[in-house]
Amino acid sequence: MHFGMTIFPTEYTVHPQRLGPMLEERGFESLWVAEHSHIPASRISPWPGGADLPQMYYDTMDPFLALTAAAVTTTTLKLGTGIALVIQRDPIHTAKQVATLDLLSGGRCLLGVGAGWNIEEMSDHGTDPTRRFGRMRESVEAMQQIWTNDVAEYHGEQISFDPMFQNPKPVQKPHPPIHVGGVYPGAMKRAVRYGNGWIPIGARAGLDAEQLAGLEAECARVGRDRSEIEVSVYGTRPTPDAIAEYEQLGVDRVIFVPSSAPPAELERMIDEFAELIR
């Protein structure tokens, strides 16, 4: 089982170029960073995590720039978006960002994708919230075409482009792994349909044997092997019992979620997580 950590990279916590080595030196396999392009002032959409939206949501850096900063100061740490809101992004630009990160890091990019929860945020980008899951699938499919073909073309209902060239190509073949974030059963089914991994939110919705049995059944239904879908639990409780439970269930990766704290406090939390890993 692998161990990762996710964070909202902000100007007041440990910067990515320092955070990456801190994790790598302590035995973490991966760093995942969150994304919000902006937070609309209306605040109509309820945050699934509670009543008050934490300040870090307002302040988070661009995920691909943050991960690039971490890439240049590390050698083995995998670099993931946890998650990239691809429904709010131009897939052609995003495909180039992902391929560039994968190239600069020597093939260490993990692309976590999701549809998000903030209806006003996605609407500001011109995304129809009622069609966001279809757009997410088309975004991934379109990028896969760009990464794997010298001349790429894609025509969907929401995303369409004629034959085109784009370089560089990712180091990882056929492309960096796609990890679909979200709750059971919808996100799990989307992961099986067009992804390489599923990221359930353990702290919010939980994960149990019944859900993993559902994953097995969905893989069998569409003709995929269960081993093709990594399960990475986002928001793992940092306790030996929780980790042992997930290991027994066959989870592939647990991802700790510290607060976006000042550097000294965050380093203390990372040391605590590292002790659990050891």
Helices and strands as residue ranges (DSSP letters): E 2-7, H 16-25, E 30-33, H 55-59, H 63-71, E 78-84, G 86-88, H 91-104, E 109-113, H 119-124, G 129-131, H 132-148, E 152-155, E 160-164, E 178-181, H 186-194, E 197-199, H 202-205, H 209-222, G 226-228, E 230-234, H 240-249, E 253-256, H 263-277
